[in-house]
Amino acid sequence: MNLFRRPGHPYWWYDFTVRGERFRGSTKETRKTSAFGKAATLLAAIAEGKSQTNKKAPMLSAFVVRFMSYVDNAKLADKSKSYLRNGWRLLEQTSIVGMRLDHITPEDVDALPLPGGPYNVNCALKALRRMLHKAEEWGLVAKVPKLKLSKELGRTLRLDQQAEHQLLAAADGLLERGIWTRKMHSTFRDIVVLVRDTGMRNKKELFCARIEDIDWNNRVFFIPDSKTDNGRRFVPLSDRALELLKARCGDRREGWIFTAFSASGHLTTVDRKFRQARSEAGLPEKLVLYCGRHDYGTRVLQGTGNLAVVMRAMGHGSPSTAMKYQHPELEQVRRVLNGTNSHLDSGEASNGTFYGTVTKQ
C-alpha cells in the first residue's frame, strides 16, 4: 500500500491493488498516521467485499433521481416524504448539486446559502444527511460526514385571551372597512376561537375537521387522523366551542366543517388573513396561529395540574414533548415568593431553624 500527497493538497492519498483492481483516492486525513489507519481499514473492507470504493461516486444532481425514486416507493409517512422533497427543493438552489457525493464536506455544507430560518435550514440538511446515508448503504461512498444542524428555538408566545381580543377586534375593523368579506371574518373568528379552546393542530386536524366526527351529546370531537399515532383522540368541547360549531354547521350532519374552493374541498390555510389581522392589531410577527395550541396546553395544565391529561388532550406521546407547550405564568412564581417573604417578615421562621440543602464543605 502506498501513501502520498498531491502537490498543493493537505490530504494523504492511498494507492493499492486488490485482486488485480487498483484503488486510489483521498483519505481526507492530514496526519500520515491517521491516513495509514484509514487506508488500512479500507483495504481490509475491500478485500472482504464490503466496499465498492473503486466506483466513482455520482454527483448529487444525478444521485437524487435514484433517491427520489426510493422516497416515492419506500414505506414512509406522507409527511416524511413531503419533508424530504422540500429539503431537496432547498438544496437544488445551491452549488452543492454539482458536487460528487464523496467530495461533500461539513465545511461545504456550512457554507451553503440556505434561505429561511433554522427550520428550513434543518429541513435541507436532514434531507442531505438522509441522501448521504443511503449512498453509504448502497456502497457509493465509504463514509458520511457529520452535519451540524441549526439550533431551533421553540415558540415563546401564546395566543392568549388578550391576543384573541385584539385579533378579533382587528378582524371587525377589516370587515367594517370592506377589506374582508363577512365569510372571511366569520371563518377567521371561528378558527382563532377553536384553536384556543381545542388545542387542535391547524392544518392536520382543525382545517380538515368533519361534522360527522362531532359527538354533540357527549360534547367531544374525535380526531381520526393526525400527525402522530397518539393524535387519534377525543377532544372535549368548551361551551363556546360547542355553540360556535352548532352555528357553523347548522342543519348539516356531514361534510367539512370549514368548506373552501380548494382541491380538497376544505380550508387549507388562513396565513394571509392572520398576518393582516396581526398587523392591524399591532401584535408581534412571531405570534402565529399555532401559538393558540401553546396557550391551550398551558391553560389546561394550570387548571388540572395533571400532565397526563394534557398529553391525552393534545395527542402527545411523551412528557418532554408536552412540556414544550408549557409557558408557566411568572405571576405564579411571584405570588409564591411574596407569600414566603411575608411569612419571614411576620417572624414565623425566626426560630433559628434552617430548612434547605446543606452543602458539605
C-alpha positions, 0 to 999 in steps of 0.5 A: 500500500502506498501513501502520498500527497498531491502537490498543493493538497493537505490530504494523504492519498492511498494507492493499492491493488486488490485482486488485480483492481487498483484503488486510489483516492483521498483519505481526507486525513492530514496526519500520515498516521491517521491516513495509514489507519484509514487506508488500512481499514479500507483495504481490509473492507475491500478485500472482504467485499464490503466496499465498492470504493473503486466506483466513482461516486455520482454527483448529487444532481444525478444521485437524487433521481435514484433517491427520489425514486426510493422516497416515492416507493419506500414505506414512509409517512406522507409527511416524511416524504413531503419533508424530504422533497422540500429539503431537496427543493432547498438544496437544488438552489445551491452549488452543492448539486454539482458536487460528487457525493464523496467530495461533500464536506461539513465545511461545504455544507456550512457554507451553503446559502440556505434561505429561511430560518433554522427550520428550513435550514434543518429541513435541507440538511436532514434531507442531505444527511438522509441522501448521504446515508443511503449512498453509504448503504448502497456502497457509493461512498465509504463514509458520511460526514457529520452535519451540524444542524441549526439550533431551533428555538421553540415558540415563546408566545401564546395566543392568549385571551388578550391576543384573541381580543385584539385579533378579533377586534382587528378582524371587525375593523377589516370587515367594517372597512370592506377589506374582508368579506363577512365569510372571511371574518366569520371563518377567521373568528371561528378558527382563532376561537377553536384553536384556543379552546381545542388545542387542535393542530391547524392544518392536520386536524382543525382545517380538515375537521368533519361534522360527522366526527362531532359527538354533540351529546357527549360534547367531544370531537374525535380526531381520526387522523393526525400527525402522530399515532397518539393524535387519534383522540377525543377532544372535549368541547368548551361551551363556546366551542360547542355553540360556535360549531352548532352555528357553523354547521347548522342543519348539516350532519356531514361534510367539512366543517370549514368548506373552501374552493380548494382541491380538497374541498376544505380550508387549507390555510388562513396565513394571509388573513392572520398576518393582516389581522396581526398587523392591524392589531399591532401584535408581534410577527412571531405570534402565529396561529399555532401559538393558540395550541401553546396557550391551550396546553398551558391553560389546561395544565394550570387548571388540572395540574395533571400532565397526563391529561394534557398529553391525552388532550393534545395527542402527545406521546411523551412528557418532554414533548408536552412540556414544550407547550408549557409557558408557566405564568411568572405571576405564579412564581411571584405570588409564591415568593411574596407569600414566603417573604411575608411569612419571614417578615411576620417572624414565623421562621425566626426560630433559628431553624434552617430548612434547605440543602446543606452543602458539605464543605 
